[in-house]
Each structure stands twice: as C-alpha cells, then as structure tokens.
Amino acid sequence: MFNRILVAIDGSRTSERAFAAALDLAVTHQAIVQPYYVVEAGPMYMDVPGYDPSALHSSLMEQGSALAREAADAMKARGVTGEVVTVEATASDDVAALIIKAAEAFNADLLIMGTHGRKGFQRLILGSVAERCLRQATLPVLLIPTAAGAPLEKAT
C-alpha cells in the first residue's frame, strides 16, 4: 500500500504519464501526492558574451509555475491531496540526488517518474536522471517509459 507518492514532473509526455499514474495510484490507495519540479541550472547557463541566462531561467520558472497550477488542478479534480514543490538546482546540484532527497524528506513510499528512453550517444551526453534515481533510491521507483501505451489526455 502506498501512502505518500512523490512524482517528478518536467512537462514532457512521459512526465504527464507518470503524473497520471501517480493520480491513479493515489485514488486507489488514498495516498498523498507531491509533484516535484526541478529548475535545472546546468550547462544551459554558460558564460558566453552576450548570452543572458535570465530569460531562460524566467522561462523555466514560468513553466514550473504553470505545471504546478495544472498539477494542483488535476489533483483537486481527482480528490487527491498534496502540494506541488518547485526547486531551483544550482550548477553543482545533481538533479537525481535532489529528487531522492525530496522523496526522503516527504517520507515517500513510492517515487514515480517518466523515462525518455534515450540510448547511445544521447544517453551518454544527457545522462539519465531516471536511471540515477533508480540506482540511488532506497524506496520503490516506478518508471513510466516514453513508449508506454497510446498518448494520454492531460491529467484532469
């Protein structure tokens, strides 16, 4: 039985699938859900002449706010309790470690996240947050693959 579910959200289709799965499980188990969005600061904040990282940062924060509103509305519509959390990562933060720490702080008994299924060079360069979470987690992790089923409607 799951009482507290942390779900990583990022606005992608796989993230939407993961969030929908979290809502379904929360309804079934009467669990509390914490959608968790990380604003990454990694290599996109390069020190390049003429590059203004504030525009990208603002865009990512706006995306996080929009996702938080959508998630809160969907949770309310399904009768699921919980609070959306948005955090800003620094360039030295490991996003997977932030997610694992958030799950521990929330006392989650399940972590749900989407996986983009990158292979080869893309995986080598971009890494896999989902894979690192799976390797580091001390709680069950449910990974929702990008190819899982037909396209979903937005969770409402």
C-alpha positions as CSV (number, residue, x, y, z in Angstrom):
1,M,0.0,0.0,0.0
2,F,1.3,3.4,-0.9
3,N,0.5,6.4,1.4
4,R,2.9,9.1,0.1
5,I,3.9,9.3,-3.6
6,L,6.5,11.7,-5.0
7,V,6.2,12.2,-8.7
8,A,8.9,14.0,-10.7
9,I,7.3,16.3,-13.3
10,D,9.0,18.2,-16.1
11,G,6.4,19.0,-18.7
12,S,7.3,16.1,-21.0
13,R,4.8,13.5,-22.3
14,T,6.5,10.8,-20.1
15,S,6.2,13.1,-17.1
16,E,2.5,13.6,-17.9
17,R,2.1,9.8,-18.0
18,A,4.0,9.5,-14.7
19,F,1.7,12.1,-13.1
20,A,-1.4,10.3,-14.4
21,A,-0.1,7.0,-12.9
22,A,0.6,8.8,-9.6
23,L,-3.0,10.2,-9.6
24,D,-4.5,6.7,-10.3
25,L,-2.5,5.1,-7.5
26,A,-3.3,7.9,-5.1
27,V,-7.0,7.5,-5.8
28,T,-6.8,3.7,-5.3
29,H,-4.6,3.9,-2.2
30,Q,-5.9,7.2,-0.8
31,A,-2.3,8.5,-0.9
32,I,-0.9,12.0,-0.7
33,V,1.0,13.1,-3.8
34,Q,3.8,15.5,-4.1
35,P,4.6,16.6,-7.7
36,Y,8.2,17.7,-7.8
37,Y,9.7,20.0,-10.5
38,V,13.3,20.9,-10.7
39,V,14.5,24.1,-12.5
40,E,17.9,22.9,-13.8
41,A,20.8,25.3,-13.9
42,G,23.3,23.0,-15.6
43,P,25.2,23.8,-18.8
44,M,22.4,26.0,-20.2
45,Y,23.8,28.9,-18.1
46,M,27.0,29.2,-20.0
47,D,29.3,32.2,-19.5
48,V,29.2,33.4,-23.1
49,P,29.5,37.0,-24.1
50,G,26.1,38.4,-25.0
51,Y,24.2,35.4,-23.5
52,D,21.6,36.4,-20.9
53,P,20.6,33.3,-18.8
54,S,17.9,35.3,-17.0
55,A,15.5,34.8,-20.0
56,L,15.9,31.1,-19.9
57,H,15.7,31.0,-16.1
58,S,12.5,33.0,-16.2
59,S,11.0,30.7,-18.8
60,L,11.8,27.6,-16.8
61,M,10.3,29.2,-13.7
62,E,7.2,30.1,-15.6
63,Q,7.0,26.5,-16.9
64,G,7.3,25.3,-13.3
65,S,4.5,27.6,-12.1
66,A,2.3,26.5,-15.0
67,L,3.0,22.8,-14.2
68,A,2.3,23.4,-10.6
69,R,-1.1,25.0,-11.3
70,E,-2.0,22.2,-13.7
71,A,-1.0,19.5,-11.3
72,A,-2.8,21.2,-8.4
73,D,-6.0,21.5,-10.5
74,A,-5.7,17.8,-11.6
75,M,-5.2,16.7,-8.1
76,K,-8.2,18.7,-6.9
77,A,-10.4,17.3,-9.6
78,R,-9.5,13.7,-8.6
79,G,-9.8,14.4,-4.9
80,V,-6.1,13.8,-4.3
81,T,-4.3,15.7,-1.6
82,G,-0.8,17.0,-1.7
83,E,1.3,20.0,-2.6
84,V,3.4,20.7,-5.7
85,V,7.1,21.6,-4.9
86,T,9.3,23.5,-7.3
87,V,13.0,23.8,-6.6
88,E,16.0,25.5,-8.3
89,A,19.1,23.5,-8.8
90,T,22.5,25.1,-8.8
91,A,25.0,24.2,-11.5
92,S,26.7,21.8,-9.0
93,D,23.5,20.0,-8.0
94,D,22.7,16.5,-9.2
95,V,19.0,16.5,-10.1
96,A,18.7,12.8,-9.3
97,A,20.1,13.4,-5.8
98,L,17.7,16.3,-5.3
99,I,14.7,14.1,-6.3
100,I,15.9,11.3,-3.9
101,K,16.4,13.8,-1.1
102,A,12.9,15.3,-1.7
103,A,11.4,11.8,-1.6
104,E,13.1,11.1,1.7
105,A,12.1,14.5,3.2
106,F,8.5,13.8,2.1
107,N,8.7,10.3,3.6
108,A,7.5,8.9,0.2
109,D,7.0,5.2,-0.1
110,L,6.9,5.4,-3.9
111,L,8.8,7.5,-6.4
112,I,7.2,7.8,-9.9
113,M,8.9,9.3,-12.9
114,G,9.0,9.1,-16.6
115,T,11.9,7.9,-18.6
116,H,12.7,9.2,-22.1
117,G,14.4,6.0,-23.2
118,R,17.5,7.7,-24.6
119,K,20.1,5.4,-25.9
120,G,23.7,5.6,-27.1
121,F,25.3,9.0,-27.5
122,Q,22.2,10.9,-26.3
123,R,22.2,8.9,-23.1
124,L,26.0,9.4,-22.7
125,I,25.8,13.1,-23.2
126,L,22.5,13.9,-21.5
127,G,22.6,11.1,-18.9
128,S,19.5,9.7,-17.3
129,V,18.0,11.2,-14.3
130,A,15.6,8.3,-14.0
131,E,18.4,5.8,-14.1
132,R,20.4,7.6,-11.5
133,C,17.3,7.8,-9.3
134,L,16.6,4.1,-9.7
135,R,20.2,3.3,-8.7
136,Q,20.3,5.7,-5.7
137,A,16.8,5.2,-4.3
138,T,16.1,3.2,-1.2
139,L,12.3,3.2,-1.9
140,P,10.4,1.6,-4.8
141,V,10.6,3.5,-8.1
142,L,8.0,3.2,-10.8
143,L,9.4,4.3,-14.2
144,I,7.0,5.1,-16.9
145,P,8.6,4.7,-20.4
146,T,8.1,7.1,-23.2
147,A,6.6,4.3,-25.3
148,A,4.0,3.3,-22.7
149,G,0.6,3.0,-24.4
150,A,-1.3,5.4,-26.5
151,P,-1.0,9.1,-26.0
152,L,-2.7,10.3,-22.8
153,E,-5.1,13.1,-22.3
154,K,-3.8,15.7,-19.9
155,A,-4.5,14.5,-16.3
156,T,-7.6,16.3,-15.1
